Amino acid sequence: MMCRNAIRRLTEIANTLSRDSGLISRSSLYYASNPQDIGLIRHEYDLLKRKGFDVQYWNRDDVKAKFPFSKEAAIYTRGDAEVNPYRLGHHLLQDAGDQGLRIYENSEVKETRYTHNDVTVMTDQGSVSAKHVIWATGYSTQEWKPDYQVDLLNTYAIMTEPVHDLSSWYERALIWETDRPYLYFRTTPDRRIMAGGLDEPLPPSGKPEEYAEPRSQRLLNEIHKLFPTMTDVKMACSWAGVFASTKDGIPLIGRHPQYPHSYFIEVYGGNGMVYSMIAADLLAETIAGREPEELKWFSLRRPIDLNFT
């Protein structure tokens, strides 16, 4: 429910910006990667339906009627969205700057000093003092505050050249699967296809780009397998990088006892933008003195069930 509300909030915010963020409402297809996952799909569908989500259960014939491929079972969900996060992020900052937000770029944090009442962040360009600090430093957080709940992995992605005919891609829905690590696919406003996944442990060399070429070719092959009639699909670019996820799939949001006056937003996993919206609302209420009960769900110190799959 919080994720659904977060998508609505993101859409509302994007639509109020002075510049077009490019956010587009989409449906999503979540399919069983193999027959053994049919029960998993059915269970998740039943749960989502009971909670009031706009979902449909599709069998093999349903999938085949909409797409040029068939899967044993799938959930078709409405109410999702796609966006260029780089564009949306810059437009958010531009509008916030126009309204008085002070932004300090290229200011690397060198030291942090905590007192009883506040915290001062020292940079190579000067210092900033505040009653509260929110750390949203992405995967690099693990370099200076490692969390036992977090796994770091290699991930891969490609983007194709513009595709002439996307008519076989039903509603240009977001696509992903039950397998782990999973593959995901989506289109872009300029008719390209993005595909990613194949997450795997970090290589001993620490250089994920060493594996980028064969993994990228496999991602392109996966597109061809799903959409064999798209004969003009060609890779435009590919990349590899570090990806983080938590062992229980839930983000880390909130305080840490070793960092006074500080809050952390560590929204690791495949739902970073949605989790970030949840974090923003939870921490805004908390700093205003109305800490929501739900913040405890995302505690940085919560125990982890090692049998979680």
C-alpha positions in Angstrom: 0.0 0.0 0.0 2.8 2.4 0.8 4.4 1.7 -2.6 1.2 2.4 -4.4 0.7 5.7 -2.6 4.3 6.6 -3.3 3.8 6.1 -7.0 0.8 8.4 -6.8 2.8 11.0 -4.8 5.7 10.8 -7.4 3.2 11.4 -10.2 1.6 14.3 -8.4 5.0 15.9 -7.8 6.2 15.3 -11.3 3.0 16.9 -12.7 3.5 20.1 -10.6 7.0 20.8 -11.8 7.6 23.7 -14.1 9.5 21.5 -16.5 8.3 18.2 -18.1 9.8 15.3 -16.1 8.8 12.7 -18.7 6.9 10.5 -16.2 4.6 8.2 -18.0 1.9 5.9 -16.4 2.5 2.3 -17.3 1.2 -1.1 -16.5 3.5 -4.0 -15.6 3.8 -7.7 -16.4 5.3 -9.9 -13.8 5.7 -13.4 -15.2 6.6 -16.9 -13.9 10.1 -17.7 -15.2 9.4 -21.4 -15.0 6.4 -23.7 -14.3 7.6 -24.1 -10.7 6.8 -20.5 -10.0 3.1 -20.6 -11.0 2.1 -21.1 -7.3 4.2 -18.1 -6.3 2.5 -15.9 -9.0 -1.0 -17.1 -7.8 -0.2 -16.4 -4.2 1.0 -12.9 -4.9 -2.0 -12.2 -7.1 -4.4 -13.3 -4.4 -2.6 -11.1 -1.8 -2.6 -8.1 -4.1 -6.2 -8.6 -5.0 -7.3 -8.8 -1.3 -5.4 -5.5 -0.7 -7.3 -3.7 -3.4 -4.7 -3.5 -6.1 -5.8 -3.3 -9.8 -4.3 -6.6 -10.9 -5.2 -9.4 -13.3 -4.1 -13.0 -13.2 -3.1 -14.2 -16.6 -2.6 -17.8 -17.7 -0.5 -19.0 -20.6 -3.3 -18.1 -23.2 -3.8 -14.7 -21.7 -0.1 -13.8 -22.0 0.1 -15.2 -25.6 -2.9 -13.2 -26.6 -1.2 -9.9 -25.7 2.5 -10.6 -26.4 4.6 -12.5 -28.9 5.7 -14.9 -26.2 4.0 -17.2 -23.7 4.6 -17.8 -20.0 2.8 -20.2 -17.7 1.4 -17.5 -15.5 1.7 -13.7 -14.9 0.3 -10.8 -12.9 -0.7 -7.8 -15.0 -0.8 -4.7 -12.8 -2.0 -1.2 -13.5 -0.9 2.0 -11.8 2.9 1.8 -12.3 5.0 4.3 -14.1 8.3 4.9 -15.9 10.5 8.0 -15.8 14.0 9.2 -16.5 15.4 9.6 -13.0 18.2 11.8 -14.0 15.8 14.3 -15.7 13.3 14.2 -12.9 16.0 14.7 -10.2 17.4 17.7 -12.0 14.0 19.3 -12.5 13.2 18.7 -8.8 16.4 20.5 -7.8 15.9 23.3 -10.3 12.4 24.1 -8.9 13.5 23.7 -5.3 16.4 26.1 -6.0 14.0 28.6 -7.5 12.1 28.4 -4.3 15.1 29.1 -2.1 16.8 25.8 -1.5 20.6 26.2 -1.2 22.5 23.7 -3.2 26.2 23.1 -2.9 27.7 21.1 -5.8 31.2 19.7 -5.9 31.6 19.8 -2.2 33.0 16.6 -0.9 32.4 15.8 2.7 35.7 15.6 4.6 34.6 15.4 8.2 31.4 15.4 10.3 31.3 16.9 13.7 28.5 16.1 16.2 27.5 18.1 19.2 24.7 17.7 21.7 22.4 20.0 19.7 23.5 19.8 16.0 25.9 18.4 13.4 28.4 20.2 11.2 29.4 18.8 7.9 32.9 19.9 6.8 33.7 20.0 3.1 36.6 21.2 0.9 34.5 24.3 0.1 33.3 25.2 3.6 31.0 23.9 6.2 27.3 23.5 6.9 25.6 23.2 10.3 22.2 21.9 10.9 19.9 20.4 13.5 19.4 17.3 11.3 21.3 15.7 8.4 19.8 13.2 6.0 22.4 11.0 4.3 21.3 9.8 0.9 24.6 8.8 -0.6 23.6 5.7 -2.5 25.7 2.6 -2.6 28.8 4.5 -1.6 27.3 4.6 1.9 28.7 1.1 2.3 32.2 2.4 2.0 32.0 4.4 5.3 29.0 2.8 7.1 28.8 -0.9 6.1 25.4 -2.5 7.0 25.3 -6.2 7.8 21.9 -6.4 6.0 23.3 -5.3 2.6 24.8 -7.3 -0.3 26.8 -5.6 -3.0 26.5 -7.2 -6.5 27.4 -6.5 -10.1 24.5 -5.6 -12.4 24.3 -5.0 -16.1 22.0 -3.1 -18.5 21.7 -2.2 -22.1 19.8 0.3 -24.2 19.0 -0.3 -27.8 18.8 2.0 -30.8 15.3 3.3 -31.5 12.9 0.5 -32.6 10.7 1.1 -35.6 7.8 -1.0 -34.6 6.8 -1.6 -30.9 3.2 -2.6 -31.7 3.8 -6.2 -30.4 4.7 -4.8 -27.0 1.3 -4.6 -25.3 0.8 -1.2 -23.8 4.6 -0.9 -23.6 4.2 -2.4 -20.1 7.1 -2.8 -17.7 8.2 -6.4 -17.8 10.1 -8.5 -15.1 10.2 -12.0 -13.9 10.1 -14.3 -10.8 13.6 -15.7 -11.3 16.5 -14.5 -9.1 18.5 -12.7 -10.3 15.7 -11.4 -12.5 15.6 -9.7 -15.9 13.7 -6.5 -16.5 12.6 -4.7 -19.7 11.0 -1.4 -20.6 10.7 1.1 -23.4 11.7 4.7 -23.5 9.8 7.7 -24.9 12.1 7.7 -28.0 11.2 4.1 -28.7 14.3 2.4 -27.4 14.3 -0.7 -25.2 16.1 -0.9 -21.9 17.0 -4.3 -20.4 18.9 -5.2 -17.3 19.7 -7.7 -14.6 22.0 -10.7 -14.4 23.1 -9.6 -11.0 26.1 -11.6 -9.7 28.8 -11.3 -7.0 31.4 -8.7 -7.3 34.5 -10.0 -9.2 37.8 -10.3 -7.2 39.3 -7.6 -9.4 36.6 -5.1 -8.4 36.1 -4.3 -12.1 32.5 -5.2 -13.2 33.2 -3.9 -16.7 35.3 -7.0 -17.4 32.1 -8.9 -17.7 30.0 -6.3 -19.5 30.4 -7.5 -23.1 29.1 -11.1 -22.7 26.4 -10.1 -20.2 25.3 -7.3 -22.6 25.0 -9.7 -25.5 22.9 -12.0 -23.4 20.5 -9.2 -22.5 20.2 -8.4 -26.2 19.5 -12.0 -26.9 16.8 -12.1 -24.2 15.0 -9.2 -26.0 15.1 -11.1 -29.3 13.7 -14.2 -27.5 10.8 -12.3 -26.1 10.1 -10.2 -29.3 11.4 -12.2 -32.3 9.5 -10.1 -34.8 11.6 -7.0 -33.8 14.3 -7.7 -36.3 15.8 -4.2 -36.1 16.7 -4.3 -32.4 20.4 -3.3 -32.1 22.4 -2.3 -29.0 23.3 1.4 -28.7 25.1 1.2 -25.4 25.7 -1.0 -22.4 27.0 -0.6 -18.9 28.0 -2.5 -15.7 28.1 -1.3 -12.2 27.6 -2.0 -8.5 24.1 -2.8 -7.3 23.1 -3.1 -3.7 20.2 -5.0 -2.1 19.1 -5.9 1.4 18.8 -9.5 2.5 15.1 -9.1 3.3 14.3 -6.9 0.3 13.2 -4.0 2.6 15.1 -0.6 2.4 17.0 0.9 5.3 15.5 4.2 6.5 16.0 6.1 9.7 18.5 6.6 12.5 21.7 4.9 13.4 23.0 5.0 17.0 26.6 5.9 16.0 25.5 9.0 14.0 23.6 11.6 16.2 21.1 14.0 14.6 21.3 11.9 11.4 18.9 10.0 9.3 19.8 7.6 6.5 18.0 6.8 3.2 19.4 3.5 1.9 16.8 2.4 -0.6 18.7 -0.6 -2.0 17.0 -3.0 -4.4 15.0 -2.6 -7.6 12.5 0.0 -6.3 14.8 2.9 -5.3 12.6 5.8 -6.6 9.4 4.4 -4.9 11.3 3.7 -1.7 12.8 7.2 -1.8 9.4 8.7 -1.9 8.3 6.7 1.1 11.5 7.7 2.9 11.0 11.4 2.1 7.5 11.4 3.6 8.4 9.4 6.6 11.4 11.5 7.5 9.6 14.8 6.8 7.0 13.8 9.4 9.7 12.5 11.8 11.7 15.8 11.7 8.5 17.7 12.2 8.0 15.8 15.5 5.4 13.4 14.3 7.3 10.1 13.8 5.2 7.6 12.0 4.9 4.1 13.4 5.8 2.7 10.0 9.4 4.0 10.3 10.2 1.1 12.6 9.6 -1.3 9.7 12.7 0.1 7.9 15.0 0.3 10.9 18.8 0.1 10.2 19.2 -2.1 13.3 16.4 -4.6 12.6 17.2 -8.3 12.8 17.4 -10.1 9.5 15.9 -13.5 8.8 18.7 -15.4 7.1 16.2 -17.9 5.7 14.5 -15.2 3.7 14.3 -16.0 0.0 
